[in-house]
Amino acid sequence: MVTDFAIRKITSADHQTVGAVGFAAWAAGAAFEDSYRDPDVIAKVQHEFGVFPRETKGESFVAERQPAVAHKDRRQDHQL
């Protein structure tokens, strides 16, 4: 069971962090193969993750460990 988390709606203050977490997850996943190492592709994907939190029409939520949005990195545990 996961404890010490609060689930809440995203706010504009979260947009940069949520975009960074999304891009980091993409870059750490199988989608980031050698064919995606093109700097132009990386820049475009990073841009799209950056604007998604602001432009999405659906409801978005974040899991928060006080006081930061929680982020699990495969290399180490840390908070953004």
C-alpha positions as MATLAB code, in Angstrom:
seq = 'MVTDFAIRKITSADHQTVGAVGFAAWAAGAAFEDSYRDPDVIAKVQHEFGVFPRETKGESFVAERQPAVAHKDRRQDHQL';
ca = [
       0.000    0.000    0.000;
       1.248    3.459   -0.925;
       0.970    6.023    1.847;
       1.907    9.652    2.381;
       0.540   10.738   -0.999;
      -2.142   13.255   -1.808;
      -3.961   13.047   -5.146;
      -5.146   16.439   -6.377;
      -6.036   18.279   -9.563;
      -3.120   19.767  -11.432;
      -2.546   23.521  -11.087;
      -0.678   25.885  -13.390;
       2.221   25.796  -10.911;
       2.603   22.061  -11.708;
       2.806   22.370  -15.505;
       6.590   22.577  -15.857;
       7.208   19.686  -13.451;
       4.528   17.476  -15.024;
       5.980   18.095  -18.492;
       9.494   17.290  -17.252;
       8.299   14.082  -15.567;
       6.443   13.011  -18.714;
       9.481   13.604  -20.901;
      11.769   11.782  -18.455;
       9.406    8.786  -18.461;
       9.393    8.774  -22.277;
      13.184    9.042  -22.442;
      13.610    6.182  -19.932;
      11.161    3.885  -21.724;
      11.293    1.542  -24.686;
       9.991    4.294  -26.985;
      13.367    6.005  -26.703;
      15.218    3.658  -29.071;
      18.284    4.518  -31.093;
      16.037    5.742  -33.900;
      14.689    8.440  -31.574;
      18.077    9.909  -30.671;
      17.764   12.529  -33.388;
      18.094   15.935  -31.643;
      15.174   17.364  -33.647;
      12.892   14.495  -32.561;
      13.978   14.860  -28.942;
      13.353   18.620  -29.012;
       9.891   18.127  -30.542;
       8.888   15.453  -28.016;
      10.212   17.536  -25.114;
       8.238   20.525  -26.382;
       5.032   18.468  -26.664;
       5.387   17.155  -23.102;
       6.035   20.729  -21.972;
       2.830   22.137  -23.467;
       0.571   19.141  -22.784;
      -0.290   20.038  -19.156;
      -1.331   23.532  -20.211;
      -3.203   22.565  -23.393;
      -4.981   19.336  -22.459;
      -8.759   19.527  -22.291;
      -9.223   16.594  -19.924;
      -8.827   16.561  -16.179;
      -5.295   15.951  -14.948;
      -4.213   14.928  -11.489;
      -0.892   14.687   -9.680;
       0.296   12.486   -6.851;
       2.028   14.664   -4.309;
       4.343   13.815   -1.471;
       4.420   16.920    0.632;
       5.578   19.349   -0.562;
       6.667   18.155   -4.043;
       5.080   16.298   -6.951;
       6.322   12.710   -6.650;
       8.523   11.280   -9.375;
      10.058    7.811   -9.486;
      13.251    7.671  -11.530;
      14.591    4.277  -12.556;
      18.122    5.278  -11.574;
      17.271    6.634   -8.133;
      14.409    7.860   -5.999;
      13.997   11.612   -5.888;
      11.487   14.394   -5.955;
      11.290   17.201   -8.468;
];
